[in-house]
Amino acid sequence: MHEYSIVQELVEKLLAECAVKKVTAVGEIQIRRGSTFADESLQQAFQIMTENTPLENAQLNIDDFDIENKCRSCGYTQVLTPDDLIGNLYVCPECGEATEIDERNGLQFIKMTF
């Protein structure tokens, strides 16, 4: 699942910040989730990757935002969901054009409170 690798990058960055600031427990983490990320997979990945870390009991607050795609070939526009992707590819339902979707911007860190 693509969510796992992106969540892993986020968790590694947050843990590095905790280490620099010598934080042993985090109270809250706020992120934004793009519409191509499955919420359940995101929550599960975060829970697994933060076990036995300062992030383990943090409240994870997630704001959602839409990721919209406009087909380069026919101009068809739609808000993407996880069901619209095959891996990281989106196939336009109107013309069949395949487009690679870069989901690295689909998960955005907002803030972390201690």
C-alpha positions, -999 to +999 in steps of 0.1 A: +000+000+000+014+034-010+001+049+023+026+029+043+057+043+026+045+079+028+034+075+064+068+060+072+086+090+058+064+113+079+069+092+111+107+092+106+107+130+103+085+134+134+107+111+154+138+129+143+122+162+155+113+145+188+149+133+192+163+168+186+139+184+211+143+155+235+105+149+236+094+117+252+056+120+245+036+139+218+001+151+226-012+159+192-003+156+155-022+174+128-020+164+092-039+169+059-049+139+039-056+141+002-086+123-012-065+096-028-054+083+006-076+057+022-083+069+057-084+035+073-050+025+058-035+058+069-047+053+104-035+017+106-001+026+091+004+054+116-007+032+146+017+004+136+047+027+129+044+047+161+042+018+186+068+022+214+078+057+202+070+092+216+043+093+189+024+062+202-003+079+222-006+111+202-040+122+191-039+121+153-061+148+138-067+146+101-081+173+078-092+162+043-087+179+010-096+170-025-071+160-051-085+169-085-071+156-118-077+171-153-070+147-181-043+160-204-059+144-235-097+151-232-100+176-203-122+154-181-119+166-145-127+147-113-118+145-077-097+114-072-104+087-045-084+056-037-108+036-059-098+057-090-062+046-088-044+014-099-012+017-078-002+053-086-019+054-120-052+070-129-069+059-160-093+085-174-128+070-177-136+091-207-106+085-230-085+058-213-054+081-209-032+068-181-016+094-158+009+088-130-003+106-098+024+118-074+008+113-040+038+126-020+019+159-016-013+140-006-001+138+030+009+171+046+022+177+080+006+207+098+018+207+134+029+186+164+022+196+200+040+182+230 
